Amino acid sequence: MLLRRKKDEPKPDGTMSLMEHLYELRKRLFWAAVGLFLGTLVGFIWYTVAIPSLHIANLGDILTGPYCKVPADKRLAVTGHACALLATDVFSPLQIRLKAAFMVGAVLSCPVWLYQLWAFVTPALYDKERKFARIFVSFAAVLFAGGAVLAYFVISEGLTVLLGFAGSGVVSGLDPSKYFQFLMAMLIIFGVSFELPLMLIMLNIIGLIKGEKLAKARRYSIFGLVVFAALVVPGNDPITMSALALSLVILYEVAVQVTKVHDKRKGARLAAEGLGDLSDDEASPDPTTAGDHGGTAASPPVERPAPVPAPTPITVNDPSAPDFGDAT
């Protein structure tokens, strides 16, 4: 008895038609949007609500924390508020709350939309590729979070330097929209920049970059990382730029050491297989003529086959051939 496959059930071989891919993408995007909406709703409520029992401040105080660490003589002081931003537009408070809620919602709902992305891509990967993808995603999330956390603690020092350029006679009242834009830019720049070592390691695993080449290019890479930090940091304050450059240099050195260890293990494995002296452009030897590898004796040489004799020509209308008469 044959059982009919359900409509939403994947095929045993994992193949899908174009319309099935589109339906699958629509379903994954829908659940990712639902997770993002719920996370944004939580962030919108959390913006003004604190949880004293868990020692968790409200989201507004957390996001304005770097600005509030700036010396009091460099920022605006308002009666009844130890630290306050200056909103000059009627819709600025609502816009800022929505932006902050969306930002936090994207972070809180990342397990949901990352899972949906993973579920959409996984059927097209082999088991080995899925393993590397899991490791890549895990380390990418940790590095991005580490960069964002570092940026959060460095922003206050950068703001102190930037707001101090005007001298003691000027007090800065920052616009909430511009401040949150600056905060988001710093968090994203630091988070994405911290993915550098992971990219280098993945390129080394697939064989595009060697650890020795990365080590030889260390001086040029350090110079490039410093220039990169100077270009991407908003305001180009020396403290934030130095923190990003120093972090990238340390992460680059970590990537160099990891790639060298990987190349060493790969070389030892190839040497054990008798392929250690081959270059990237050289083909591996034929196992039947490669000699004794792994205790297996080489196969005897195959003798050259004898040539096939030429066929005899076919004679048409030969008068010497016997006459069988009229077959009809």
C-alpha positions as CSV (number, residue, x, y, z in Angstrom):
1,M,0.0,0.0,0.0
2,L,1.4,3.3,-1.1
3,L,1.3,6.3,1.3
4,R,0.8,9.7,-0.1
5,R,3.4,12.3,1.0
6,K,1.9,15.3,2.9
7,K,2.1,18.7,1.3
8,D,4.5,20.2,3.9
9,E,6.5,17.1,4.3
10,P,10.0,17.3,2.7
11,K,11.0,14.8,0.1
12,P,13.3,12.0,1.2
13,D,16.1,13.2,-1.1
14,G,15.8,16.8,0.1
15,T,15.0,18.2,-3.4
16,M,12.4,20.9,-3.8
17,S,10.8,22.7,-6.7
18,L,10.9,26.4,-7.2
19,M,7.4,27.0,-5.8
20,E,8.2,24.8,-2.7
21,H,11.3,26.9,-2.1
22,L,9.2,30.1,-2.2
23,Y,6.6,28.6,0.1
24,E,9.4,27.5,2.5
25,L,11.0,31.0,2.4
26,R,7.6,32.6,3.1
27,K,7.1,30.4,6.1
28,R,10.5,31.1,7.5
29,L,10.2,34.8,7.0
30,F,6.8,34.8,8.7
31,W,8.0,33.1,11.9
32,A,11.2,35.3,11.9
33,A,9.0,38.4,11.6
34,V,6.8,37.1,14.5
35,G,9.8,36.6,16.7
36,L,11.1,40.1,15.8
37,F,7.7,41.6,16.6
38,L,7.5,39.9,20.0
39,G,11.1,40.9,20.8
40,T,10.4,44.5,19.8
41,L,7.2,44.5,22.0
42,V,9.3,43.3,25.0
43,G,11.9,46.1,24.3
44,F,9.1,48.7,24.0
45,I,7.8,47.7,27.5
46,W,11.3,47.3,29.0
47,Y,12.2,50.8,27.9
48,T,10.5,52.4,31.0
49,V,10.1,49.3,33.2
50,A,12.9,48.1,35.5
51,I,13.2,44.8,37.4
52,P,14.7,45.7,40.8
53,S,14.5,42.1,42.1
54,L,16.9,41.0,39.3
55,H,19.0,44.2,39.5
56,I,18.0,45.0,35.9
57,A,17.6,48.7,35.0
58,N,15.1,49.9,32.4
59,L,16.3,49.9,28.8
60,G,16.4,53.7,28.6
61,D,18.9,54.0,31.5
62,I,21.0,51.2,30.0
63,L,21.3,52.9,26.6
64,T,22.0,56.3,28.0
65,G,24.6,54.9,30.4
66,P,27.6,55.8,28.3
67,Y,26.4,59.4,28.0
68,C,25.7,59.6,31.7
69,K,29.4,58.6,32.4
70,V,30.6,61.8,30.7
71,P,31.7,64.4,33.4
72,A,28.8,66.5,34.5
73,D,30.4,69.8,33.4
74,K,30.4,68.5,29.8
75,R,26.7,67.5,29.5
76,L,23.3,69.1,30.0
77,A,22.0,69.1,33.6
78,V,18.2,69.3,34.1
79,T,16.4,69.8,37.4
80,G,15.2,66.5,38.7
81,H,17.4,64.5,36.2
82,A,21.0,63.6,36.9
83,C,21.5,62.8,33.2
84,A,19.1,63.7,30.3
85,L,19.1,64.0,26.6
86,L,17.5,67.1,24.9
87,A,14.5,66.3,22.6
88,T,13.6,69.2,20.4
89,D,10.8,67.5,18.4
90,V,7.4,66.3,19.4
91,F,7.8,62.9,18.0
92,S,11.4,62.4,19.1
93,P,10.6,60.5,22.3
94,L,8.4,58.0,20.5
95,Q,10.8,57.5,17.6
96,I,13.7,56.9,20.0
97,R,11.7,54.4,22.0
98,L,10.7,52.6,18.9
99,K,14.3,52.5,17.6
100,A,15.6,51.3,20.9
101,A,12.8,48.6,21.1
102,F,13.5,47.4,17.6
103,M,17.3,47.2,18.3
104,V,16.7,45.2,21.5
105,G,14.0,43.1,19.8
106,A,16.5,42.1,17.1
107,V,18.9,40.9,19.8
108,L,16.3,39.1,21.9
109,S,14.7,37.4,18.9
110,C,18.0,36.3,17.3
111,P,17.5,32.7,18.4
112,V,14.2,32.7,16.5
113,W,15.4,34.2,13.2
114,L,18.7,32.5,13.3
115,Y,16.9,29.2,13.6
116,Q,14.6,30.0,10.7
117,L,17.6,30.9,8.6
118,W,19.3,27.7,9.6
119,A,16.3,25.6,8.9
120,F,16.0,27.2,5.4
121,V,19.7,26.6,4.5
122,T,20.4,23.3,6.2
123,P,18.7,21.0,3.6
124,A,21.2,22.2,0.9
125,L,24.2,21.3,3.0
126,Y,26.2,18.1,3.5
127,D,26.8,16.8,7.0
128,K,30.3,18.1,7.1
129,E,29.2,21.6,5.9
130,R,26.5,21.6,8.6
131,K,29.1,21.0,11.2
132,F,31.3,23.9,10.0
133,A,28.2,26.1,9.7
134,R,27.2,25.4,13.4
135,I,30.7,26.3,14.5
136,F,30.8,29.4,12.4
137,V,27.5,30.7,13.6
138,S,28.3,30.0,17.2
139,F,31.7,31.8,17.2
140,A,30.3,34.6,15.0
141,A,27.6,35.3,17.6
142,V,30.1,35.2,20.5
143,L,32.5,37.6,18.7
144,F,29.8,40.0,17.7
145,A,28.5,40.2,21.3
146,G,32.1,40.7,22.6
147,G,32.7,43.5,20.2
148,A,29.4,45.2,21.1
149,V,30.1,44.9,24.8
150,L,33.5,46.4,24.4
151,A,32.0,49.3,22.4
152,Y,29.5,50.0,25.1
153,F,32.2,50.5,27.7
154,V,34.4,52.5,25.4
155,I,31.8,54.9,24.1
156,S,31.7,56.9,27.3
157,E,35.5,57.6,27.0
158,G,35.0,58.6,23.4
159,L,32.2,60.9,24.2
160,T,34.2,62.5,26.9
161,V,37.0,63.3,24.4
162,L,34.6,64.5,21.7
163,L,32.5,66.7,24.0
164,G,35.6,68.1,25.6
165,F,36.9,69.7,22.4
166,A,34.6,72.7,22.9
167,G,36.2,73.8,26.2
168,S,34.8,74.5,29.6
169,G,32.4,77.2,28.3
170,V,30.2,74.9,26.3
171,V,27.7,72.3,27.7
172,S,26.4,69.7,25.2
173,G,22.8,68.7,25.2
174,L,22.7,65.8,22.8
175,D,19.7,65.0,20.6
176,P,18.3,61.6,21.4
177,S,18.0,60.5,17.8
178,K,21.6,61.4,16.9
179,Y,22.9,59.9,20.1
180,F,21.2,56.6,19.5
181,Q,22.4,56.7,15.9
182,F,25.9,57.1,17.2
183,L,25.5,54.3,19.7
184,M,24.1,51.9,17.1
185,A,26.9,52.7,14.7
186,M,29.5,52.0,17.3
187,L,27.9,48.7,18.4
188,I,27.6,47.5,14.9
189,I,31.1,48.6,13.8
190,F,32.8,46.9,16.8
191,G,30.6,43.7,16.4
192,V,31.3,43.3,12.7
193,S,35.0,44.1,13.0
194,F,35.4,41.3,15.6
195,E,34.4,38.8,12.9
196,L,37.8,39.3,11.2
197,P,39.7,36.4,12.8
198,L,36.8,34.0,12.1
199,M,36.8,35.0,8.4
200,L,40.6,34.4,8.2
201,I,40.3,31.0,9.9
202,M,37.5,29.9,7.6
203,L,39.5,30.9,4.6
204,N,42.4,28.9,5.9
205,I,40.2,25.8,6.5
206,I,39.0,25.9,2.8
207,G,42.6,26.3,1.7
208,L,42.7,29.9,0.4
209,I,45.0,31.3,3.0
210,K,48.1,29.8,4.7
211,G,49.1,30.6,8.2
212,E,52.7,31.3,7.2
213,K,51.5,34.0,4.7
214,L,49.4,35.6,7.4
215,A,52.4,35.6,9.7
216,K,54.7,37.2,7.1
217,A,52.1,39.9,6.3
218,R,51.8,40.7,10.0
219,R,53.3,44.2,9.8
220,Y,51.3,45.2,6.8
221,S,48.1,43.8,8.4
222,I,48.7,45.8,11.6
223,F,49.1,49.0,9.6
224,G,45.9,48.2,7.6
225,L,44.0,47.5,10.8
226,V,45.0,50.8,12.4
227,V,44.0,52.6,9.2
228,F,40.7,50.7,9.1
229,A,40.0,51.6,12.8
230,A,40.7,55.3,12.0
231,L,38.3,55.3,9.1
232,V,35.3,53.5,10.5
233,V,35.1,55.0,14.0
234,P,32.7,57.9,14.1
235,G,34.4,61.1,15.3
236,N,37.9,59.5,15.1
237,D,38.5,60.1,18.8
238,P,41.9,58.5,19.8
239,I,40.5,56.4,22.7
240,T,37.8,54.5,20.7
241,M,40.1,54.2,17.7
242,S,42.9,52.8,19.8
243,A,40.6,50.3,21.5
244,L,39.3,49.0,18.2
245,A,42.7,48.8,16.6
246,L,44.3,47.1,19.6
247,S,41.5,44.5,19.7
248,L,41.7,43.8,16.0
249,V,45.5,43.3,16.2
250,I,45.1,40.9,19.1
251,L,42.4,39.0,17.2
252,Y,44.6,38.9,14.1
253,E,47.4,37.3,16.1
254,V,45.0,34.7,17.4
255,A,43.9,33.9,13.9
256,V,47.5,33.6,12.8
257,Q,48.3,31.1,15.5
258,V,45.1,29.1,14.9
259,T,45.8,28.9,11.2
260,K,49.4,27.8,11.7
261,V,48.3,25.0,14.0
262,H,45.7,23.9,11.5
263,D,48.2,23.9,8.7
264,K,50.6,21.9,10.8
265,R,48.0,19.2,11.5
266,K,46.9,19.2,7.9
267,G,50.5,18.7,6.8
268,A,51.0,15.8,9.2
269,R,47.8,14.1,8.0
270,L,48.8,14.5,4.3
271,A,52.3,13.2,5.1
272,A,50.8,10.1,6.8
273,E,48.8,9.5,3.6
274,G,51.9,9.9,1.4
275,L,50.7,13.3,-0.1
276,G,52.8,15.6,2.0
277,D,55.1,16.7,-0.8
278,L,52.4,17.6,-3.3
279,S,51.7,21.2,-4.2
280,D,48.2,22.6,-4.6
281,D,48.4,22.3,-8.4
282,E,49.8,18.7,-8.4
283,A,47.6,15.7,-8.8
284,S,47.7,12.9,-6.2
285,P,49.5,9.7,-7.4
286,D,47.6,6.7,-8.7
287,P,47.1,4.2,-5.9
288,T,47.9,1.3,-8.3
289,T,51.3,2.7,-9.1
290,A,52.1,4.9,-6.1
291,G,54.3,2.3,-4.4
292,D,54.0,0.9,-0.9
293,H,51.7,3.1,1.2
294,G,50.3,2.0,4.5
295,G,51.7,-1.5,4.2
296,T,50.0,-2.3,0.9
297,A,52.3,-3.6,-1.8
298,A,52.3,-1.9,-5.2
299,S,50.3,-3.6,-7.9
300,P,52.3,-5.3,-10.8
301,P,52.5,-3.2,-14.0
302,V,49.8,-4.0,-16.6
303,E,51.2,-5.3,-19.9
304,R,50.5,-3.3,-23.0
305,P,47.6,-4.9,-24.9
306,A,48.3,-6.4,-28.4
307,P,46.9,-4.4,-31.3
308,V,43.6,-5.5,-32.8
309,P,44.0,-6.8,-36.4
310,A,42.4,-4.8,-39.1
311,P,39.0,-6.1,-40.4
312,T,38.9,-7.7,-43.8
313,P,37.2,-5.6,-46.5
314,I,33.6,-6.5,-47.6
315,T,33.4,-7.2,-51.3
316,V,30.2,-6.0,-52.9
317,N,28.9,-7.7,-56.2
318,D,31.7,-10.2,-56.3
319,P,31.3,-12.3,-59.6
320,S,33.0,-15.3,-58.0
321,A,30.4,-15.5,-55.2
322,P,27.9,-18.3,-55.6
323,D,24.5,-17.4,-57.2
324,F,21.6,-18.4,-55.0
325,G,19.1,-17.5,-57.7
326,D,16.0,-15.4,-57.4
327,A,14.9,-15.5,-53.7
328,T,11.5,-14.3,-54.8
